[in-house]
Amino acid sequence: MAYAAGDRMTAGRTNRLQPKQYYAIGSGTVAGAATNADVPSATVTFTTEAANAT
């Protein structure tokens, strides 16, 4: 998100500037070699504090 001279700081914009930590929790095991590969049927869900956050 870019800011231009004269933009107003709102609470929503300030919250989006804060760094956030997200933690992954495994729900099962996958057998296989320890390599960098996609995990079949894996999904990641994020909950954001602001609507339309990217």
MOPAC internal coordinates of N, CA, C and O (Angstrom, degrees):
PM7 1SCF
backbone

  N    0.0000 0     0.00 0     0.00 0    0    0    0
  C    1.4475 1     0.00 0     0.00 0    1    0    0
  C    1.5264 1   108.10 1     0.00 0    2    1    0
  O    1.2310 1   120.78 1   -54.19 1    3    2    1
  N    1.2809 1   116.11 1   125.81 1    3    2    1
  C    1.4553 1   120.97 1  -179.28 1    5    3    2
  C    1.5220 1   110.57 1   -93.78 1    6    5    3
  O    1.2310 1   120.99 1   -29.58 1    7    6    5
  N    1.2946 1   115.71 1   150.42 1    7    6    5
  C    1.4534 1   122.17 1   175.62 1    9    7    6
  C    1.5182 1   108.26 1  -116.35 1   10    9    7
  O    1.2310 1   120.83 1   -38.38 1   11   10    9
  N    1.2983 1   116.01 1   141.62 1   11   10    9
  C    1.4590 1   121.21 1   176.35 1   13   11   10
  C    1.5282 1   108.40 1  -113.62 1   14   13   11
  O    1.2310 1   120.74 1   -19.91 1   15   14   13
  N    1.3072 1   116.18 1   160.09 1   15   14   13
  C    1.4609 1   120.57 1   178.14 1   17   15   14
  C    1.5161 1   109.17 1   -58.17 1   18   17   15
  O    1.2310 1   120.52 1   -48.96 1   19   18   17
  N    1.3295 1   116.62 1   131.04 1   19   18   17
  C    1.4523 1   121.39 1   178.52 1   21   19   18
  C    1.5230 1   113.84 1    91.85 1   22   21   19
  O    1.2310 1   119.46 1   175.23 1   23   22   21
  N    1.3428 1   118.63 1    -4.77 1   23   22   21
  C    1.4732 1   120.27 1   177.09 1   25   23   22
  C    1.5176 1   110.12 1   -63.88 1   26   25   23
  O    1.2310 1   121.20 1   -33.86 1   27   26   25
  N    1.3162 1   115.31 1   146.14 1   27   26   25
  C    1.4628 1   120.80 1   177.64 1   29   27   26
  C    1.5194 1   109.51 1   -89.22 1   30   29   27
  O    1.2310 1   121.28 1   -42.06 1   31   30   29
  N    1.3314 1   115.15 1   137.94 1   31   30   29
  C    1.4591 1   120.31 1   174.80 1   33   31   30
  C    1.5208 1   107.55 1   -86.25 1   34   33   31
  O    1.2310 1   120.77 1   -55.04 1   35   34   33
  N    1.3071 1   116.14 1   124.96 1   35   34   33
  C    1.4580 1   121.01 1   176.67 1   37   35   34
  C    1.5263 1   108.41 1  -112.95 1   38   37   35
  O    1.2310 1   120.51 1   -14.13 1   39   38   37
  N    1.3142 1   116.63 1   165.87 1   39   38   37
  C    1.4616 1   120.57 1   179.00 1   41   39   38
  C    1.5272 1   110.85 1   -60.95 1   42   41   39
  O    1.2310 1   120.50 1   140.29 1   43   42   41
  N    1.3249 1   116.65 1   -39.71 1   43   42   41
  C    1.4581 1   120.29 1   179.52 1   45   43   42
  C    1.5157 1   112.50 1   -62.89 1   46   45   43
  O    1.2310 1   120.31 1   136.59 1   47   46   45
  N    1.3214 1   117.01 1   -43.41 1   47   46   45
  C    1.4653 1   120.24 1   179.20 1   49   47   46
  C    1.5216 1   110.97 1   -67.07 1   50   49   47
  O    1.2310 1   120.21 1   142.56 1   51   50   49
  N    1.3168 1   117.21 1   -37.44 1   51   50   49
  C    1.4568 1   120.92 1   178.85 1   53   51   50
  C    1.5200 1   110.37 1   -65.91 1   54   53   51
  O    1.2310 1   119.81 1   138.03 1   55   54   53
  N    1.3275 1   117.96 1   -41.97 1   55   54   53
  C    1.4660 1   120.90 1   178.83 1   57   55   54
  C    1.5164 1   111.58 1   -62.12 1   58   57   55
  O    1.2310 1   119.79 1   143.59 1   59   58   57
  N    1.3220 1   118.01 1   -36.41 1   59   58   57
  C    1.4651 1   120.30 1   179.98 1   61   59   58
  C    1.5252 1   112.17 1   -70.62 1   62   61   59
  O    1.2310 1   119.50 1   161.00 1   63   62   61
  N    1.3338 1   118.56 1   -19.00 1   63   62   61
  C    1.4555 1   121.45 1   178.07 1   65   63   62
  C    1.5266 1   112.59 1   -81.00 1   66   65   63
  O    1.2310 1   120.14 1   160.61 1   67   66   65
  N    1.3218 1   117.34 1   -19.39 1   67   66   65
  C    1.4578 1   121.64 1  -177.74 1   69   67   66
  C    1.5242 1   110.37 1   -71.16 1   70   69   67
  O    1.2310 1   119.62 1   -46.49 1   71   70   69
  N    1.3312 1   118.33 1   133.51 1   71   70   69
  C    1.4631 1   119.55 1   175.57 1   73   71   70
  C    1.5301 1   110.02 1   -68.62 1   74   73   71
  O    1.2310 1   120.39 1   -38.18 1   75   74   73
  N    1.3055 1   116.87 1   141.82 1   75   74   73
  C    1.4562 1   122.21 1   180.00 1   77   75   74
  C    1.5149 1   109.80 1  -123.22 1   78   77   75
  O    1.2310 1   120.34 1   -32.42 1   79   78   77
  N    1.3159 1   116.96 1   147.58 1   79   78   77
  C    1.4545 1   121.50 1   175.35 1   81   79   78
  C    1.5210 1   107.94 1  -108.21 1   82   81   79
  O    1.2310 1   121.10 1   -44.23 1   83   82   81
  N    1.3174 1   115.49 1   135.77 1   83   82   81
  C    1.4517 1   121.85 1   177.08 1   85   83   82
  C    1.5165 1   107.88 1  -121.30 1   86   85   83
  O    1.2310 1   120.68 1   -39.84 1   87   86   85
  N    1.3095 1   116.30 1   140.16 1   87   86   85
  C    1.4453 1   121.69 1  -178.04 1   89   87   86
  C    1.5166 1   109.72 1  -115.97 1   90   89   87
  O    1.2310 1   120.79 1   -42.29 1   91   90   89
  N    1.3187 1   116.10 1   137.71 1   91   90   89
  C    1.4589 1   121.56 1   178.12 1   93   91   90
  C    1.5235 1   108.66 1   -97.57 1   94   93   91
  O    1.2310 1   121.10 1   -42.72 1   95   94   93
  N    1.3092 1   115.50 1   137.28 1   95   94   93
  C    1.4535 1   121.53 1   177.99 1   97   95   94
  C    1.5221 1   107.75 1  -124.41 1   98   97   95
  O    1.2310 1   120.66 1   -58.95 1   99   98   97
  N    1.3214 1   116.35 1   121.05 1   99   98   97
  C    1.4502 1   120.68 1   179.32 1  101   99   98
  C    1.5172 1   111.14 1   -75.59 1  102  101   99
  O    1.2310 1   120.81 1   -39.96 1  103  102  101
  N    1.3198 1   116.06 1   140.04 1  103  102  101
  C    1.4647 1   119.68 1   179.51 1  105  103  102
  C    1.5225 1   111.83 1  -111.17 1  106  105  103
  O    1.2310 1   120.22 1  -175.06 1  107  106  105
  N    1.3080 1   117.18 1     4.94 1  107  106  105
  C    1.4588 1   120.11 1   179.58 1  109  107  106
  C    1.5130 1   109.87 1  -171.08 1  110  109  107
  O    1.2310 1   120.77 1     1.48 1  111  110  109
  N    1.3160 1   116.14 1  -178.52 1  111  110  109
  C    1.4521 1   120.26 1   179.82 1  113  111  110
  C    1.5204 1   109.73 1  -116.35 1  114  113  111
  O    1.2310 1   120.93 1   -27.70 1  115  114  113
  N    1.3070 1   115.84 1   152.30 1  115  114  113
  C    1.4582 1   122.14 1   176.60 1  117  115  114
  C    1.5199 1   107.00 1  -127.34 1  118  117  115
  O    1.2310 1   120.48 1   -58.53 1  119  118  117
  N    1.3113 1   116.69 1   121.47 1  119  118  117
  C    1.4546 1   120.79 1   179.11 1  121  119  118
  C    1.5207 1   109.18 1   -85.34 1  122  121  119
  O    1.2310 1   120.54 1   -39.92 1  123  122  121
  N    1.3051 1   116.58 1   140.08 1  123  122  121
  C    1.4533 1   120.28 1   178.22 1  125  123  122
  C    1.5114 1   111.00 1   156.74 1  126  125  123
  O    1.2310 1   121.34 1    -0.04 1  127  126  125
  N    1.3003 1   115.04 1   179.96 1  127  126  125
  C    1.4627 1   120.82 1  -179.92 1  129  127  126
  C    1.5226 1   110.47 1   -70.39 1  130  129  127
  O    1.2310 1   120.72 1   -29.08 1  131  130  129
  N    1.3132 1   116.23 1   150.92 1  131  130  129
  C    1.4681 1   121.58 1   179.02 1  133  131  130
  C    1.5275 1   109.12 1   -82.76 1  134  133  131
  O    1.2310 1   120.42 1   -99.51 1  135  134  133
  N    1.3138 1   116.80 1    80.49 1  135  134  133
  C    1.4556 1   121.86 1   178.91 1  137  135  134
  C    1.5200 1   109.06 1  -127.43 1  138  137  135
  O    1.2310 1   120.62 1   -14.79 1  139  138  137
  N    1.3113 1   116.41 1   165.21 1  139  138  137
  C    1.4598 1   121.10 1   175.80 1  141  139  138
  C    1.5193 1   108.50 1   -80.81 1  142  141  139
  O    1.2310 1   120.65 1   -81.77 1  143  142  141
  N    1.3134 1   116.37 1    98.23 1  143  142  141
  C    1.4617 1   121.22 1  -179.12 1  145  143  142
  C    1.5225 1   109.13 1  -146.09 1  146  145  143
  O    1.2310 1   120.63 1   -21.62 1  147  146  145
  N    1.3125 1   116.41 1   158.38 1  147  146  145
  C    1.4562 1   120.89 1   176.71 1  149  147  146
  C    1.5231 1   110.37 1   -67.03 1  150  149  147
  O    1.2310 1   120.65 1   -35.96 1  151  150  149
  N    1.3207 1   116.37 1   144.04 1  151  150  149
  C    1.4569 1   121.49 1   176.87 1  153  151  150
  C    1.5196 1   107.32 1   -93.60 1  154  153  151
  O    1.2310 1   119.87 1   -54.63 1  155  154  153
  N    1.3256 1   117.86 1   125.37 1  155  154  153
  C    1.4677 1   119.91 1  -178.84 1  157  155  154
  C    1.5315 1   111.92 1   -59.45 1  158  157  155
  O    1.2310 1   120.21 1   -43.19 1  159  158  157
  N    1.3076 1   117.21 1   136.81 1  159  158  157
  C    1.4734 1   124.65 1   176.70 1  161  159  158
  C    1.5259 1   113.89 1    62.19 1  162  161  159
  O    1.2310 1   119.63 1  -156.85 1  163  162  161
  N    1.3226 1   118.31 1    23.15 1  163  162  161
  C    1.4606 1   120.98 1   179.73 1  165  163  162
  C    1.5295 1   109.80 1   -81.46 1  166  165  163
  O    1.2310 1   120.51 1   -39.46 1  167  166  165
  N    1.3264 1   116.63 1   140.54 1  167  166  165
  C    1.4612 1   122.00 1   175.91 1  169  167  166
  C    1.5210 1   109.21 1  -133.36 1  170  169  167
  O    1.2310 1   120.73 1   -28.51 1  171  170  169
  N    1.3144 1   116.21 1   151.49 1  171  170  169
  C    1.4556 1   122.49 1   176.92 1  173  171  170
  C    1.5187 1   107.37 1  -130.80 1  174  173  171
  O    1.2310 1   120.66 1   -53.31 1  175  174  173
  N    1.3258 1   116.35 1   126.69 1  175  174  173
  C    1.4581 1   121.54 1   179.96 1  177  175  174
  C    1.5259 1   109.08 1  -115.90 1  178  177  175
  O    1.2310 1   120.39 1   -49.43 1  179  178  177
  N    1.3262 1   116.85 1   130.57 1  179  178  177
  C    1.4534 1   122.12 1   178.52 1  181  179  178
  C    1.5202 1   109.87 1  -115.82 1  182  181  179
  O    1.2310 1   120.77 1   -40.83 1  183  182  181
  N    1.3081 1   116.13 1   139.17 1  183  182  181
  C    1.4621 1   121.72 1   172.35 1  185  183  182
  C    1.5187 1   107.23 1  -109.56 1  186  185  183
  O    1.2310 1   120.06 1   -57.88 1  187  186  185
  N    1.3300 1   117.48 1   122.12 1  187  186  185
  C    1.4543 1   121.07 1  -177.75 1  189  187  186
  C    1.5284 1   109.96 1  -105.62 1  190  189  187
  O    1.2310 1   120.92 1   -23.37 1  191  190  189
  N    1.3086 1   115.85 1   156.63 1  191  190  189
  C    1.4581 1   120.58 1   179.96 1  193  191  190
  C    1.5148 1   113.13 1   -82.26 1  194  193  191
  O    1.2310 1   120.57 1   159.62 1  195  194  193
  N    1.3243 1   116.52 1   -20.38 1  195  194  193
  C    1.4542 1   120.74 1  -178.20 1  197  195  194
  C    1.5233 1   109.83 1  -122.50 1  198  197  195
  O    1.2310 1   120.44 1   -37.77 1  199  198  197
  N    1.2922 1   116.76 1   142.23 1  199  198  197
  C    1.4692 1   121.03 1   179.05 1  201  199  198
  C    1.5175 1   110.26 1   -64.31 1  202  201  199
  O    1.2310 1   120.20 1   -36.22 1  203  202  201
  N    1.3297 1   117.23 1   143.78 1  203  202  201
  C    1.4654 1   124.51 1   177.01 1  205  203  202
  C    1.5278 1   113.22 1    61.42 1  206  205  203
  O    1.2310 1   119.82 1  -152.13 1  207  206  205
  N    1.3221 1   117.95 1    27.87 1  207  206  205
  C    1.4589 1   120.85 1   178.05 1  209  207  206
  C    1.5201 1   109.72 1   -70.15 1  210  209  207
  O    1.2310 1   120.36 1   -35.99 1  211  210  209
  N    1.3115 1   116.91 1   144.01 1  211  210  209
  C    1.4736 1   121.11 1   177.77 1  213  211  210
  C    1.5040 1   109.55 1  -124.37 1  214  213  211
  O    1.2310 1   120.10 1   180.00 1  215  214  213

